[in-house]
Amino acid sequence: MNKDKIDGLINDLKQLKDELTVKANLGMAEAQDELKKLEPAFDELKNKAEKIADVAGDSASELKAAAELGIDAKSGDEVDTALELAAEELKSAYGKIKNILS
């Protein structure tokens, strides 16, 4: 293999490496931005779940706590469903971030 051909291969590989490095850095930055956007939603869900867990087992108290937290529910099961839906939404969003990094 001659020097020009080797130089060409090395240049092609360097260009590919540089492109992938830029894409990886952009992906990391995008993932970090998305994580920052999700942080308040995670904190809110965590706080709501903790407050409802504190009164778990007492339906009236659960519904009262849910109402105070802005969860519209008529039963303990609806409170659970609302929290589960919010958790699934966050899980999906975190999955998208994971895909960015993969």
Order of alpha helices (4+ residues) and beta strands (2+ residues): alpha-alpha-alpha
